[in-house]
């Protein structure tokens, strides 16, 4: 068998390829299409409320009766202090003025109006909705939540961006570890939001493989057979793809965002905290340039909530300079085919090389 068995059998999937849980990009339709390719679909719940999460899970269940993963943000919520309040006001004013100078009239929410959700309220949702695979990022789950999920037969997939994080996950009893390379698009899964390890993905994968015993899933830069097989040769038993599916039929990206991908260059792709307050890899634009050179970035999730309305308006106006388009470093033709076809073509390509 050319495909590694550990993750394939544990997740009960034909091929150990996982569609990355890209919040704002992946959809119930993308999850279903991934399942139809014999892979694992991932439904991104991020830090949604329990009610929103239930709605998305049930929408996905209408499209497939096969197992799929749900993904949450295991983040800490910073305490609201006087210092944070003051910085919030200054940041809000700065962003509103920046938007106005760029012909976007937007009124951003006040701090008191923000609904900030903890991942803890999603644990019962996962169990009550019968979800049997839970992946998470931004940190580790607390021991009580891990115990509760395991008692209900939920397979846990944690994300690491360093060996230290991998060892923490293994010690906690996490079933599968996703090694996220620095190349990967979207948010870094780093436990410490303020600092990120600058470790190349394949170097990190090899290092983690030498030190942990649980099966490893690798994500970061996989877009064809050669990149997937490189990860396999370094110990990965599962392969997570995200940027490969950005322009797919089921992607939530708007046509103008998919069009922007066609002209993306190496110099365009950066790590930025500008939109959410946590490092994420995506396309540089006027907003990232203005914010990354300023003092107006709040900790997650406050920055993320603050910029939400701006991004929504910019998306409605087809303005690529004020939306976040997350993308990894491996630039390739971004196929507009269905997710099913994209993944099946990847599988065929891999099997031809074996």
C-alpha positions, 0 to 999 in steps of 0.5 A: 500500500503506497499510502501510510496506514496509521492515520488512514485507518484511525480516521476511517478514510480511503486516502490520508489526505485532509482538507485544511480547515480554512475559516472563511474559505472552507464550506460545508460543500467543500467538506462534502466534496473532500469526502467524495474524493475519499479524503477527510473534510474539515469544517472550520468552526474557529471561535464561533458561538455554539449556536453558529457551530451547530448550524454549520455542522447540521448543514454539513450533515445534510450533504454527507453521511460520512465522518468529517472533522470539525476544527476549533481555535484553542485560544486564550482570551486576554483580560480587558484592562484599562490599557487594552481599552485605551489601545482599542479606542486608538486602534479603532480610530486609526482603522476607521480613518485609514478606511475613510482615506481609501473611500470605505466609510465604516463604523467599527464595533465598540469593545463592549459590543463584541461577543467573544467566545471561548472554545469551551462552549464548543466542546459540548457541541462537538459531543452532542452533535456526534462529531467523532474527529476534532482538530484544533489550533492556537494551543492545547485543550485543557485536561478536562476537555480532553478527558471529556472528548475521549470519553465520548470517542472523539479522535483529537488532532492538535497542531504544533509549530515546534518540537516543544509544542508537539511534546506537550500535545503528545503528553496530553494524550492527543491522538494525531499531531499536525505539524504545521510548516512555516510555509502554510497559508493562514494562521500559525498554530503557535501556542504563544501568539506573540512569538512564532518559531521560524522553522521550515516545515520539512525540517520541523517534520523530521525533527518531530518525527524523531521525538514523538510516537503518535502519528503525524499529519503534515501541512504546509506547501503541499500542492502536488505529488512531489511535495506530498511524497517529500513529507511522506519520506520524512515521516508524515502519515497524513497530508493536509492541503489548503492553498491547493483548494483556494480557488475551487468551486466550493471555496468561499472566496469571491471571484475577485479574490480568486482572480488576485491569486492568479497574479500573486508573486513570492514577494506578495506573501507575508506573515501579518498580524494586521487583521486578527492579532495573530500571525497569519500568512497571506497576501500583502495589501494596503491594509497590511502595509499600514497596520504592520508598520503601526502600533495599532494591532490588538491581541486576538480575538479583539483585532479580529472582531474589530476588523470584521466589519471592514473586511465584510464591506471590502469584500462586498465592494471587491476591494482586495486591499482591505480583505485578508486572502490567506495563502501559503508560500507554494505558488501554483495554478489555483484550479477552479475545478471542484474540490473532489476533482482537485483531490482525485487528481492529486491522488492519481499523480501520487500513485503514478509516482509510486 
